[in-house]
Structure formats: structure tokens, C-alpha cells
Amino acid sequence: MDGESSGVLKRDRVREFLLELVESRHPGDAIPSERTLCSRLEVSRPTLRAAVDELVAIGVLVREHGRGMFVAPEKITQEMVSGDHSLALPQAAGAWSSRLLEFTTMPAGARVGRRLRISPAAEITYVARLRIVDEAPMAIEYLHIPAELVPGLTAEELEGGDLYEHLRTQHGVQVREAVQSIEPTVTSEAESRLLDVPVLSPALLFERLTTDTSGRNVEYVHSVYRGDRYRIVSRLTLGASSAASSPTEAHHPGMPPGGAGFGAAVRSMTRGDVHGVD
């Protein structure tokens, strides 16, 4: 594993610790000082600040001059579902491949354990990989899978092919649905080197929790995608307004409030779209 990969992983682990800290507090609560956090995590101040800067940029933490760091106010969430509570997700454009950055077995920890509904001490298979499309770096992906579900999983198996198809055919895990969130972020110095973009470039942060046919959580993933090369396109089917609609004015991203046809549910189909290089 090279120095660039090591830098990404160290920053990611500090970020995960801070996210766990935020999740254990409420909006407006104070976060320990930089000196306290550096001592506790045994990292340098620049490493800590890089992770804090990222979380400030995406609205998880706020800094107040002379007072310190605080948990940011909660974000407004817009859930996009079709009439049958599912999304169609066609394959993104381009020829995709992967380069493994890290592959190990480790304890889940509190935050990942909560998402996978397993003990913090339970082992997970942790994978960090660089996603490449048409020979250009596109995303950094961090996967967390309960280790008991994938005995014998090898690094080579993760560098090619469809992961979900592999889980089905080799490990008997039939994925059924996933809940995924997408929000803006910026790239850290280490991420920028791997993705071949300037530091603090716009990016998309994806978080996904996948369940199988029995309702068991089988995968938690967060990924950082290049904002200059990747976009999300949604096709919306607008229904007529209904008298049964909520009297509270609804809002759908990018649509004017109160317009004809916006009072009912919006059916959505979403796909990933990779931008070409100019």
C-alpha cells in the first residue's frame, strides 16, 4: 500500500471517529478541542484539521471563532421514491474497474455496528478501493460487510466483476434493496491525489445501506465521487394533484412550490451519468 493510500485511510479513520462523536451528540453540542482530539486519536494537528475541515465543508460540524467546534444543525432530507417505493438504477456509463487500496478484517466499531445491526466487536470485512472508469479515477469507495457473510473472500475477487452478483453466486447473499443518500462534499488532499483533481474539488458523497431478501443488513458503503466527472440524472413522472394530499405545501428539489401536478407523489427513475473528458 503506497503513501497516498495510507494518507486517505488515516484521514478516513479520523473522519469516522468524528462522525461517531457527532452521532452521540445533538445539534449545537460542543466537540472536544483539537488538542484533546489529537491526544486521544494519536494524530497530528494537520491530520485532524483536514478531517474537521471536510466535515465543516459538508455541514456536519460548525466552527465558531473563539468558542470552538459544534455539531451542526440537522439537514433537510428529501426522499426520492417511486410509487412502489423503489428506484430504477440503470448501469452508469463507461467501462468500470477497481484498484484495491486496503483489504482487511477488523472490529465493526460503534458507528458501523449500528448501521449493520451487529455488535461493535463483531468482525467486518473492510475494503477501500479506487473505482476507475475508462482508465480514469472516478471514486474512492469504502465497503463494510459482516465477515461471517463472506468467508474466504479474496482481494482478487473485489477488483473485477459485479460485487452483488459475486455475493449471490459465491456466498449465497441475495441483495434486495438499498437506502442511499447523496450530498455535496469536497476532496481532501489525499483523496485529490488519488482522484487526480485539485485539493478541495467539488465531489459527491454517497452513503448506502444494503439489505438482503430476509431484511438483514449486509453492506454499508460510503464513497467519494468526482464532481467534475459524475452526475445523477432523475426522470420524474408528475401525477395530478389529489384532494387527499397533505394540506402542508410539499417541496420537490428543483420544482416550484404549488405548481400544477406537484401535489401528488412524484415517481422517479435515477441513473448515474459519467461526464466525458474535454
C-alpha positions in Angstrom: 0.0 0.0 0.0 1.5 3.3 -1.1 1.8 6.6 0.9 -1.2 8.2 -0.9 -3.4 5.3 0.1 -2.2 5.4 3.7 -3.0 9.1 3.9 -6.5 8.5 2.7 -7.1 5.7 5.2 -5.7 7.6 8.1 -7.9 10.6 7.3 -10.9 8.3 6.8 -10.4 6.7 10.3 -10.3 10.1 11.9 -13.4 11.1 10.0 -15.2 8.0 11.2 -14.3 8.8 14.8 -15.6 12.3 14.5 -18.8 11.1 12.8 -19.4 8.7 15.7 -18.8 11.6 18.1 -21.4 13.7 16.2 -23.9 10.9 16.2 -23.7 10.6 20.0 -24.5 14.3 20.5 -27.2 16.7 19.5 -27.2 19.8 17.2 -25.4 22.6 18.9 -23.4 20.4 21.3 -19.7 21.2 21.7 -17.0 18.9 20.3 -13.7 18.4 22.3 -10.8 20.8 21.5 -8.2 20.0 18.8 -5.6 19.3 21.4 -7.8 16.8 23.2 -8.8 15.0 20.0 -5.2 14.9 18.7 -4.1 13.3 22.0 -6.9 10.8 22.1 -6.5 9.8 18.4 -2.7 10.0 18.4 -2.6 12.0 15.2 -1.0 15.3 14.2 -3.0 18.6 14.3 -2.8 18.9 10.4 -4.3 15.4 10.0 -7.1 16.2 12.5 -7.8 19.6 10.9 -8.0 18.1 7.4 -10.8 15.8 8.7 -12.5 18.6 10.6 -12.3 20.9 7.5 -14.1 18.2 5.4 -16.9 17.8 8.0 -17.3 21.6 8.2 -17.5 21.8 4.4 -20.3 19.3 4.2 -22.2 20.8 7.1 -21.6 18.2 9.8 -19.6 20.5 12.1 -19.5 24.2 12.5 -16.7 26.4 13.8 -17.3 29.5 15.9 -14.4 31.8 16.3 -13.2 31.9 19.9 -15.7 29.3 21.1 -14.7 26.0 19.3 -16.5 23.4 17.3 -20.1 22.3 17.5 -22.5 19.8 16.0 -24.2 21.4 13.0 -28.0 21.8 12.7 -29.8 18.9 11.2 -30.0 18.8 7.4 -33.3 18.8 5.4 -33.7 15.4 3.8 -35.7 14.8 0.6 -36.5 11.1 0.0 -37.0 10.2 -3.7 -39.1 7.1 -4.2 -41.4 5.9 -7.0 -45.0 4.8 -6.4 -43.9 1.3 -5.5 -41.2 2.6 -3.1 -38.3 1.6 -5.4 -35.9 3.3 -7.7 -34.8 2.0 -11.1 -31.0 2.3 -11.2 -29.6 1.6 -14.7 -25.9 0.9 -15.0 -23.7 4.1 -15.2 -21.9 4.8 -18.4 -18.4 3.7 -19.1 -16.2 0.6 -18.5 -15.7 0.3 -14.7 -12.8 -1.4 -12.9 -11.3 -1.2 -9.4 -7.9 -0.9 -7.7 -7.7 -2.2 -4.2 -6.3 0.3 -1.6 -6.9 -1.8 1.5 -8.5 -5.2 2.3 -8.7 -6.3 5.9 -10.8 -7.8 8.7 -11.4 -5.6 11.7 -14.0 -4.9 14.5 -17.1 -3.1 13.3 -16.9 -0.3 15.8 -19.9 1.6 17.2 -20.9 3.5 14.1 -20.7 0.8 11.5 -22.0 -1.7 14.0 -25.2 0.3 14.4 -25.7 0.5 10.7 -25.2 -3.2 10.1 -27.1 -4.1 13.3 -24.2 -6.1 14.7 -22.1 -5.9 17.8 -19.3 -3.3 17.7 -16.9 -6.2 18.5 -18.2 -8.3 15.6 -15.7 -8.6 12.7 -16.3 -7.0 9.3 -14.5 -7.2 6.0 -13.3 -3.6 5.3 -12.4 -2.7 1.8 -11.2 0.6 0.4 -10.9 0.7 -3.4 -10.4 3.2 -6.2 -13.1 3.0 -8.8 -11.9 3.6 -12.3 -13.9 4.3 -15.5 -12.4 4.3 -18.9 -9.0 4.3 -17.3 -9.6 7.5 -15.3 -10.1 7.6 -11.5 -13.7 8.3 -10.6 -14.4 7.5 -7.0 -13.0 6.2 -3.7 -15.2 3.5 -2.1 -15.2 2.2 1.4 -17.1 -1.0 2.0 -18.1 -2.7 5.3 -19.5 -6.2 5.1 -20.1 -8.6 8.1 -17.2 -11.0 7.9 -19.4 -14.0 8.6 -21.3 -13.4 5.3 -18.2 -13.6 3.1 -15.8 -16.3 4.4 -12.9 -16.8 2.0 -13.5 -13.6 0.2 -10.2 -12.6 -1.6 -8.8 -9.3 -2.8 -8.7 -10.5 -6.4 -12.5 -11.1 -6.3 -13.1 -7.5 -5.4 -11.1 -6.0 -8.2 -13.3 -7.1 -11.0 -16.9 -8.1 -11.7 -20.1 -7.2 -10.0 -19.9 -7.3 -6.2 -23.6 -8.2 -5.7 -23.5 -10.9 -8.3 -20.5 -12.3 -6.6 -22.2 -12.2 -3.2 -25.1 -14.1 -4.7 -23.2 -16.8 -6.6 -20.3 -17.4 -4.2 -21.7 -16.6 -0.8 -25.5 -17.1 -1.1 -26.3 -13.5 -0.2 -29.2 -12.2 -2.3 -29.4 -8.4 -2.0 -32.8 -6.9 -2.3 -32.9 -3.2 -1.7 -30.7 -0.3 -0.5 -31.2 3.1 1.0 -28.8 5.6 -0.4 -28.1 9.3 0.4 -26.2 11.7 -1.8 -24.8 15.1 -0.7 -22.1 17.5 -1.8 -18.6 17.5 -0.3 -15.0 18.5 -1.2 -11.9 16.3 -1.7 -9.2 16.2 0.9 -5.5 16.4 -0.1 -5.1 12.6 -0.1 -8.3 12.0 -2.0 -7.4 14.6 -4.5 -4.1 12.8 -5.3 -5.9 9.5 -5.9 -8.7 11.1 -8.0 -6.3 13.4 -9.9 -8.2 16.6 -9.0 -7.2 19.8 -7.2 -7.5 19.9 -3.4 -11.0 20.9 -2.2 -12.5 20.0 -5.5 -16.3 19.6 -5.6 -17.4 15.9 -5.0 -20.4 13.8 -4.2 -20.6 11.8 -1.0 -22.7 8.6 -1.3 -23.8 6.5 1.7 -25.6 3.3 1.1 -27.0 0.6 3.4 -28.0 -2.6 1.6 -30.3 -5.4 2.9 -30.9 -8.9 1.6 -34.1 -10.8 1.0 -34.5 -11.6 4.7 -34.2 -8.0 5.7 -30.6 -8.4 7.1 -28.2 -5.5 6.7 -25.4 -7.0 4.5 -23.4 -3.9 3.4 -22.6 -0.4 4.4 -20.7 1.8 2.0 -19.6 5.4 1.7 -18.0 6.7 -1.4 -16.5 10.0 -2.7 -17.2 10.6 -6.4 -15.5 13.3 -8.6 -17.9 16.2 -9.0 -16.4 17.2 -12.3 -17.0 13.8 -14.0 -20.1 12.3 -12.4 -23.7 13.5 -12.1 -27.0 12.0 -11.1 -29.9 12.2 -13.5 -33.5 11.7 -12.4 -36.6 11.1 -14.6 -39.7 12.3 -12.7 -43.3 11.3 -13.6 -45.6 14.0 -12.3 -49.1 13.0 -11.1 -52.2 15.2 -10.8 -52.8 16.9 -7.5 -55.0 15.0 -5.2 -57.6 16.2 -2.6 -56.0 13.6 -0.3 -52.7 15.4 -0.4 -51.3 16.9 2.7 -52.5 20.5 3.4 -48.9 21.4 4.1 -47.2 22.6 1.0 -44.9 19.9 -0.3 -41.5 20.5 -1.9 -39.6 18.5 -4.5 -36.0 19.6 -5.4 -35.8 21.9 -8.4 -39.6 22.3 -8.7 -41.6 25.5 -7.9 -43.9 25.1 -4.9 -47.6 25.0 -5.6 -47.3 24.2 -9.3 -49.9 22.1 -11.1 -49.3 18.4 -10.8 -46.9 18.8 -7.8 -49.4 18.0 -5.1 -49.3 14.2 -5.6 -46.4 11.8 -5.3 -43.6 12.1 -7.8 -42.4 8.9 -9.5 -38.6 8.9 -10.0 -36.1 6.9 -12.0 -32.4 7.7 -11.3 -29.2 6.8 -13.1 -25.5 7.7 -12.8 -24.0 9.6 -15.7 -20.3 9.9 -16.3 -19.1 13.0 -18.0 -16.6 12.7 -20.8 -13.2 14.4 -20.7 -13.0 17.6 -22.8 
